[in-house]
Amino acid sequence: MTHRLHPALHLAAILALLAGGACDRATKATPAAPPSTPGWWTDRVFYEVFVRSFADSNDDGFGDLPGLTSRLDDLNDGNPSTTSDLGVDALWLMPIFASPSSHGYDVTDYRAINPRYGTLADFDAFLAAAHQRGIKVILDMVLNHTSSGHPWFQEAQAGTGSARRDWYVWRGDNPGWSSPFSGAPVWHASGGAWYYGIFWGGMPDLNLGNPAVEAELIAAMRYWLDRGVDGFRLDAVRYFLENSTGGMQDLPESHAFLRRVRAALQAGHPGVLLVAEAWAPTTTVATYSGAGDEAHLAFGFDQAAALVEAGLTGNAGGLGASLSALVQALEGKDLAFSAPFLTNHDQVRAVRAMGGDRAAARVAAATLLALPGPPFIYYGEEIGMQGGAGSADEQKRTPMRWTGTAPGYGFTTAAASWMVSSEAAGVDVASQRADPGSLWNLYRTLLAQRRGQAALTGGGLSFPAVSGGGAGALALLRTAGAARVLFVANFASAASGPFTVAVGGTPTLLSAEGLSGSPATASGVVAFPGLEPRSFAYVTIN
């Protein structure tokens, strides 16, 4: 295995490489990104987009960047007084770099747009249009590995004398390690040697212990920041580095690498956002905040699973326990480090995971937007898309439904799109925009409400005791200074009946669905007459 440098020598080498220009090629000078306030993400709502499946502008059946640009007004038109847009104000684009695959997580050029999605000029136009509407943009950045078709790896395979041999991790024998998440072999034969690829042989791991590799990746990230990008979602942070004894995840070296990347990027771009994908238990996820010097945000996988489970089973006990564990794991840290979501591109869509129960999807959406941290919404989640029935990734990333008109449903006017799936009638933006009671309109209303409540965008979280209400009852108290918002929900498929929540103060209803009557103060508690099945209420407490 390639040797790692001493940390002090490592840092010095990286700084020297960056100062001298570690890139293999000259890049055109681009305008500096506009100033961005550190922590801009605190009150944002993010929307995850798979460009391939979002909007097709050239009728080839594949989504592209001009198509995405054409749909920005549907996401946020930049005018807070209108009600025809969803109201999200930050986008996460799944990989858009050159890649041989449909998913894009095997990059062949970190500075080139996938030709299927358009050109660099198309990207610049999209970014300018997004910023004009007040929408921030973060890109998926895959630092752990490249495609086996990347020129770096092609050169590395040439032999031990290759200049890029140590840009990847090689050894002369196969130690027989197995993947910690799949059990598959992680060492792959090539030219009489073995290279390390924790995901599969087509994705060889970069040697992030090599200062030249680190410097090149940082330079690539700076390239996009200089174009105006606002940050990155960092794929697979748990697996950045490995060691000679078989350690493959959550190593101190990976945390040190993440700290160096953040420090290097923030030196020139103080408002950069780094979102960690650490698919792990809450206690492990929390470690990726470091001492406030690693990732700025990390996805709350345990809480997402518990929220979907509550929608499926009608029992909120597991969700309450998971949220309590989150507060405990982040004690002394920023609670908003955890970015809540329902499902993402690697998971069965939320409505399908909840057994097709659209009432459950409504209470789950309301709960998501009551949680601390910037929420992430997967495209199509706001209209209740279920995606395909299979387990393949493509089934989780089917084309967006903009209209109810077949065959393209507003995604494309081509005779066929790259992927086809069926959805129930009415699962499209146009139909739901026209229906005041739709899931889309519920999301839009709750997003607008969230922006106006400091307790929801940046407040703490506590769990007042609930008396009555049954197993489906959940109560969350969000607090920011004197501002307090109490959220209550009933996940059960039966009405809750009357219940009380141990919160003192005068309740004022913000919004509700299925609330039987007005909440009232009674002897140091807030009394609720009851919630219908799969329903919720937001209440300010004064």
C-alpha positions in Angstrom: 0.0 0.0 0.0 1.2 3.5 -0.7 2.9 5.2 2.2 1.3 8.1 3.9 3.3 11.3 4.7 3.7 12.7 8.2 0.9 15.3 8.6 3.2 18.3 8.9 5.1 17.2 5.7 1.8 16.5 4.1 0.4 20.0 4.7 3.6 21.6 3.5 3.6 19.6 0.3 0.0 20.5 -0.4 0.6 24.2 0.1 3.6 24.1 -2.2 1.6 22.3 -4.9 -1.3 24.7 -4.6 1.1 27.7 -4.8 2.8 26.3 -7.8 -0.4 25.2 -9.5 -1.1 21.5 -9.1 -3.5 21.3 -12.1 -2.5 19.5 -15.2 -3.8 22.2 -17.5 -4.4 25.9 -17.5 -7.9 27.0 -16.9 -9.7 30.1 -18.2 -9.9 32.8 -15.6 -13.5 33.2 -14.4 -15.2 35.9 -12.4 -15.0 35.5 -8.6 -18.0 34.2 -6.8 -20.1 37.0 -5.2 -19.5 37.4 -1.4 -21.4 34.8 0.6 -22.2 35.0 4.3 -20.9 32.1 6.3 -23.8 30.2 7.6 -26.1 31.3 4.8 -27.5 27.7 4.7 -29.1 28.0 8.2 -32.5 29.1 7.1 -32.5 27.5 3.6 -34.5 24.6 2.2 -32.5 22.5 -0.2 -33.9 20.6 -3.2 -32.0 17.6 -4.6 -32.0 17.4 -8.4 -31.0 14.5 -10.6 -30.4 16.6 -13.8 -30.9 13.5 -16.0 -34.5 13.2 -14.8 -35.6 16.8 -14.3 -36.3 18.5 -17.5 -35.3 17.8 -21.2 -34.7 20.9 -23.3 -33.6 19.3 -26.6 -36.1 16.4 -27.0 -33.6 13.6 -26.7 -35.3 12.0 -23.7 -32.6 13.1 -21.2 -32.8 15.9 -18.7 -30.1 18.7 -19.1 -29.0 22.0 -17.6 -31.0 24.2 -20.0 -34.0 22.2 -19.0 -33.3 22.7 -15.3 -32.8 26.4 -16.0 -36.2 26.6 -17.7 -37.9 25.1 -14.5 -36.3 27.4 -11.9 -39.4 29.6 -11.7 -41.3 26.5 -10.6 -38.9 26.0 -7.8 -38.4 29.7 -6.8 -39.2 32.6 -9.1 -37.4 35.1 -6.8 -40.6 36.9 -5.9 -41.8 36.2 -2.4 -45.3 37.6 -3.1 -46.1 34.9 -5.7 -47.6 31.5 -4.9 -46.9 29.6 -8.1 -43.5 28.4 -7.1 -42.5 25.8 -4.5 -40.3 28.2 -2.5 -37.1 26.2 -2.1 -34.0 28.4 -2.0 -31.0 26.1 -2.5 -30.3 23.3 -4.9 -28.1 20.2 -4.7 -27.2 18.9 -8.1 -26.3 15.2 -8.2 -23.1 14.6 -10.2 -22.9 16.7 -13.4 -19.3 16.1 -14.3 -18.1 13.9 -17.2 -18.8 10.3 -16.5 -19.5 7.1 -18.4 -22.5 6.1 -16.2 -26.1 7.3 -15.7 -25.5 8.2 -12.1 -22.3 10.1 -12.5 -20.5 9.0 -9.3 -17.6 7.6 -11.4 -16.0 10.8 -12.6 -13.7 11.0 -15.6 -13.0 14.8 -15.5 -13.7 17.0 -12.4 -13.7 20.1 -14.5 -15.9 19.1 -17.4 -19.7 19.1 -17.7 -21.2 15.8 -18.8 -22.0 16.4 -22.5 -25.4 14.7 -22.0 -26.3 17.7 -19.7 -24.9 20.4 -21.9 -21.9 22.7 -21.9 -19.9 24.8 -19.4 -21.7 27.8 -20.9 -25.0 26.1 -20.1 -23.9 25.6 -16.5 -22.8 29.2 -16.2 -26.2 30.4 -17.5 -28.0 28.1 -15.1 -26.0 29.3 -12.1 -26.5 32.9 -13.0 -30.3 32.3 -13.3 -30.4 30.5 -10.0 -28.5 33.3 -8.2 -30.7 35.9 -9.8 -33.6 34.2 -8.0 -31.8 34.0 -4.7 -31.2 30.2 -5.1 -27.9 28.9 -3.8 -26.3 25.9 -5.6 -24.1 23.1 -4.3 -22.6 20.3 -6.4 -22.0 16.7 -5.7 -18.3 16.2 -5.3 -16.9 12.6 -5.3 -13.5 12.8 -3.7 -13.2 9.2 -2.6 -12.8 7.6 -6.1 -12.8 8.2 -9.8 -14.0 6.1 -12.7 -11.6 3.4 -13.9 -11.9 5.3 -17.2 -10.4 8.5 -15.7 -7.1 9.4 -17.5 -5.4 9.4 -14.1 -6.2 5.7 -13.5 -5.5 4.8 -17.1 -2.0 6.2 -16.6 -1.7 4.6 -13.1 -2.4 1.2 -14.6 0.6 1.5 -17.0 2.9 0.1 -14.3 4.9 0.9 -11.2 6.9 3.5 -13.0 3.9 5.6 -14.0 3.9 9.2 -12.7 0.4 8.7 -11.4 0.8 5.2 -9.9 0.6 6.5 -6.4 -2.5 8.6 -7.2 -4.4 5.4 -6.4 -3.8 2.7 -3.8 -1.9 -0.4 -4.9 -0.2 -3.5 -3.4 1.4 -6.6 -4.7 -0.9 -9.1 -3.0 -4.6 -9.4 -2.2 -5.1 -9.2 1.6 -8.7 -10.4 1.2 -10.5 -7.5 2.7 -14.3 -7.3 2.4 -16.4 -4.2 2.1 -17.8 -3.0 5.4 -21.2 -2.3 3.8 -21.6 -5.0 1.2 -19.2 -7.8 2.0 -17.8 -7.7 -1.5 -14.0 -7.8 -2.2 -12.4 -4.4 -2.2 -9.0 -5.3 -3.9 -9.1 -5.8 -7.7 -6.5 -7.3 -10.0 -4.7 -5.3 -12.6 -1.4 -6.0 -14.4 0.0 -8.4 -11.8 -0.9 -6.1 -8.9 -4.0 -5.1 -6.9 -5.7 -1.8 -6.5 -8.2 -0.7 -3.9 -11.8 0.2 -4.7 -14.2 0.0 -1.8 -17.3 0.4 -4.0 -16.3 -1.8 -7.0 -13.5 -2.3 -9.5 -14.9 0.4 -11.8 -14.4 3.0 -9.1 -10.8 2.8 -7.9 -10.2 4.8 -4.7 -7.9 7.8 -5.0 -4.9 7.9 -2.7 -6.0 10.8 -0.6 -2.8 10.4 1.4 -0.9 11.8 -1.6 -0.5 15.6 -1.3 -0.5 15.9 -5.1 -4.0 14.2 -5.3 -5.3 16.3 -2.4 -4.0 19.5 -4.0 -5.6 18.6 -7.4 -8.9 17.9 -5.9 -8.9 21.1 -3.9 -7.9 23.0 -7.1 -10.9 21.4 -8.9 -13.2 22.5 -6.1 -11.8 26.0 -6.2 -12.4 26.0 -10.0 -16.2 25.6 -9.4 -16.3 28.0 -6.5 -14.6 30.6 -8.6 -17.4 30.1 -11.2 -19.9 31.0 -8.4 -20.9 27.6 -6.9 -21.8 27.9 -3.2 -20.6 24.6 -1.9 -20.5 20.8 -2.2 -22.1 17.7 -1.1 -19.2 15.4 -0.3 -19.9 11.8 -1.2 -18.8 8.8 0.9 -16.8 10.8 3.6 -16.6 7.7 5.8 -14.3 6.0 3.3 -11.9 8.7 2.3 -8.8 6.9 3.6 -7.9 3.4 4.6 -5.0 1.9 6.5 -2.6 -1.0 6.1 -4.3 -3.1 8.8 -7.8 -3.2 7.1 -9.4 -0.1 8.5 -11.7 1.2 5.8 -14.1 3.6 7.5 -14.3 6.5 9.9 -10.5 6.7 10.3 -8.7 9.7 12.0 -6.9 10.2 8.7 -10.3 10.8 6.9 -11.2 13.4 9.5 -7.9 15.1 9.1 -8.3 15.2 5.3 -11.7 16.8 5.6 -10.3 19.4 7.9 -7.6 20.3 5.4 -10.1 20.5 2.6 -12.4 22.8 4.5 -9.5 25.1 5.6 -8.1 25.3 2.1 -11.4 26.2 0.5 -12.5 28.6 3.2 -9.2 30.6 2.8 -10.5 32.0 -0.5 -14.2 31.3 -0.2 -15.3 31.9 3.4 -19.0 31.2 2.6 -18.4 27.7 1.1 -20.7 25.0 2.4 -19.6 21.3 2.8 -22.3 18.8 3.4 -21.1 15.3 4.4 -22.7 12.1 3.4 -21.9 9.8 6.2 -24.5 7.0 6.1 -24.0 5.8 9.6 -25.6 5.9 13.1 -26.1 9.3 14.6 -23.1 9.1 17.0 -20.8 8.5 14.0 -22.4 11.2 11.9 -21.9 13.7 14.7 -18.1 13.1 14.6 -17.9 14.7 11.1 -18.5 18.1 12.6 -15.1 17.7 14.3 -14.5 20.7 16.5 -16.6 22.8 14.1 -13.8 22.5 11.5 -14.9 19.6 9.3 -18.3 19.4 7.5 -20.8 22.2 8.1 -23.7 19.9 7.7 -24.3 16.1 7.6 -27.4 14.2 6.7 -29.5 12.7 9.5 -29.9 9.1 8.2 -31.2 7.6 11.5 -33.8 10.4 11.8 -34.9 10.0 8.2 -35.4 6.3 8.6 -37.3 6.8 11.8 -39.5 9.4 10.2 -40.4 7.2 7.3 -41.0 4.3 9.7 -43.4 6.4 11.8 -45.3 7.1 8.6 -45.4 3.4 7.7 -46.4 2.1 11.1 -48.3 4.9 12.7 -46.1 4.7 15.8 -44.0 7.8 16.6 -42.0 6.3 19.5 -39.0 5.4 17.4 -38.9 8.9 15.8 -39.0 10.5 19.3 -36.1 8.3 20.4 -34.1 9.0 17.3 -34.5 12.7 17.7 -33.5 12.5 21.4 -30.4 10.6 20.4 -29.6 13.3 17.9 -29.8 16.0 20.6 -27.6 13.9 22.9 -25.0 13.2 20.2 -24.7 16.9 19.3 -24.6 18.1 22.8 -22.2 21.1 22.9 -22.3 21.4 19.1 -24.6 23.1 16.7 -27.9 21.1 16.5 -28.4 22.5 13.0 -25.4 20.4 11.9 -27.8 17.6 11.2 -29.6 18.1 7.8 -33.0 16.3 7.9 -34.6 14.6 4.9 -37.1 11.8 4.2 -35.4 9.8 1.4 -32.7 10.5 -1.2 -31.5 9.0 -4.6 -30.2 5.9 -2.9 -33.4 4.9 -1.3 -36.9 3.9 -2.2 -39.0 7.0 -2.4 -40.8 8.2 0.7 -44.4 7.5 -0.4 -43.5 4.0 -1.7 -41.6 3.3 1.6 -44.7 4.4 3.5 -46.9 1.8 1.7 -48.4 4.3 -0.7 -50.2 6.1 2.1 -50.5 9.7 0.9 -51.9 10.9 4.3 -48.8 9.5 5.9 -46.7 11.5 3.4 -48.4 14.7 4.5 -47.7 14.3 8.2 -44.1 13.2 7.4 -43.6 16.3 5.3 -45.0 18.5 8.1 -42.7 16.8 10.6 -39.6 17.2 8.3 -40.1 20.9 8.2 -40.4 21.2 11.9 -37.0 19.6 12.6 -33.8 21.5 13.2 -31.2 21.9 10.5 -31.7 22.8 6.8 -34.2 20.3 5.3 -33.4 18.5 2.0 -36.3 17.6 -0.3 -35.7 15.0 -3.0 -37.2 16.1 -6.4 -40.7 14.8 -6.9 -41.2 14.2 -3.2 -43.3 17.3 -3.0 -45.9 15.8 -5.4 -45.7 12.3 -3.9 -43.8 10.5 -6.7 -43.3 6.8 -5.9 -40.7 6.0 -8.6 -40.4 2.5 -10.0 -41.2 -0.6 -8.1 -37.7 -2.2 -8.5 -34.7 -1.8 -6.3 -32.3 -0.6 -9.0 -31.1 3.0 -8.7 -32.8 4.0 -11.9 -36.2 3.2 -10.3 -35.5 5.7 -7.6 -34.5 8.4 -10.0 -37.3 8.4 -12.6 -38.3 11.5 -14.6 -40.0 14.4 -12.9 -43.8 14.7 -13.5 -44.6 18.3 -14.5 -47.9 17.7 -16.2 -50.5 14.9 -16.4 -50.1 14.6 -20.2 -48.5 11.4 -21.5 -46.1 10.3 -22.7 -43.6 12.8 -21.5 -45.5 14.4 -18.6 -43.8 17.7 -19.2 -40.4 16.2 -18.7 -39.8 15.7 -22.5 -41.6 16.0 -25.8 -39.6 13.1 -27.1 -41.5 9.9 -27.9 -39.7 8.2 -25.0 -37.6 9.3 -22.1 -34.5 7.6 -20.8 -36.5 6.0 -18.1 -40.2 5.2 -17.8 -42.3 4.7 -14.7 -45.9 4.9 -13.8 -47.5 7.3 -11.2 -51.0 7.7 -10.0 -53.2 10.3 -11.8 -52.6 13.7 -10.3 -49.0 13.1 -9.3 -47.7 16.1 -11.3 -46.9 19.7 -10.6 -49.6 21.2 -12.8 -52.5 19.3 -11.3 -51.3 19.8 -7.7 -50.6 23.5 -8.2 -54.2 23.9 -9.1 -55.5 21.9 -6.1 -55.3 23.9 -2.8 -55.4 20.7 -0.9 -52.5 19.0 -2.7 -49.3 17.8 -1.3 -47.4 20.3 -3.4 -49.5 23.2 -1.9 -48.9 21.8 1.6 -45.1 21.9 1.0 -45.3 25.4 -0.4 -47.4 26.6 2.5 -45.1 25.1 5.2 -42.0 26.3 3.5 -43.3 29.9 3.5 -44.3 29.4 7.2 -40.9 28.1 8.1 -39.1 31.1 6.7 -41.1 33.4 9.0 -40.3 31.6 12.2 -36.9 32.0 13.8 -37.6 29.1 16.1 -38.0 26.7 13.1 -35.0 27.9 11.1 -32.5 28.1 13.9 -34.0 27.1 17.2 -33.2 24.4 19.7 -35.2 21.2 20.2 -36.9 19.7 23.3 -39.4 17.1 23.9 -42.3 18.1 26.2 -44.2 15.3 27.8 -47.5 14.3 26.1 -50.4 12.9 28.2 -52.8 11.0 26.0 -52.8 10.9 22.3 -51.7 7.3 21.8 -48.6 5.8 20.2 -48.9 8.0 17.2 -48.5 11.2 19.1 -45.4 13.4 18.9 -44.6 16.8 20.4 -41.6 18.9 19.5 -40.8 22.3 21.0 -38.5 24.6 18.9 -37.1 27.6 20.8 -35.0 30.6 19.7 -34.7 33.2 22.4 -38.2 34.2 23.4 -39.7 32.7 20.2 -41.3 29.2 20.7 -43.1 27.0 18.2 -44.8 23.8 19.4 -45.3 21.1 16.8 -47.7 18.2 17.4 -48.5 15.3 15.2 -50.5 12.1 15.1 -49.0 9.5 12.9 -51.6 6.9 13.8 -54.4 5.7 11.4 -56.9 6.5 14.2 -57.8 9.8 15.8 -55.7 10.7 18.8 -58.5 11.8 21.1 -57.8 14.7 23.5 -54.2 15.1 24.8 -52.1 17.6 26.6 -48.5 18.8 26.2 -46.4 20.0 29.1 -45.6 23.5 27.8 -46.6 26.7 29.7 -47.8 29.7 27.8 -50.5 30.9 25.5 -50.9 28.9 22.3 -51.7 30.6 19.0 -52.4 28.4 16.0 -50.0 28.8 13.1 -51.3 26.1 10.8 -52.9 22.7 11.1 -54.4 19.7 9.3 -56.9 17.6 11.1 -57.0 19.5 14.3 -60.4 19.0 16.0 -60.5 22.4 17.7 -58.4 25.2 19.1 -55.6 24.4 21.5 -56.0 26.0 25.0 -53.9 26.7 28.1 -54.8 24.6 31.1 -52.8 24.5 34.4 -49.3 24.8 32.8 -50.1 22.6 29.8 -51.4 23.1 26.3 -54.6 21.1 25.8 -55.5 19.8 22.3 -59.0 18.5 21.7 -57.6 15.9 19.3 -55.9 15.2 16.0 -57.5 13.2 13.2 -55.5 10.3 11.7 -52.2 11.4 10.0 -52.5 15.0 11.0 -50.5 17.8 12.7 -50.5 21.3 14.1 -47.9 24.1 14.5 -48.6 26.4 17.4 -46.7 29.5 18.6 -46.3 29.7 22.4 -46.3 33.2 24.0 
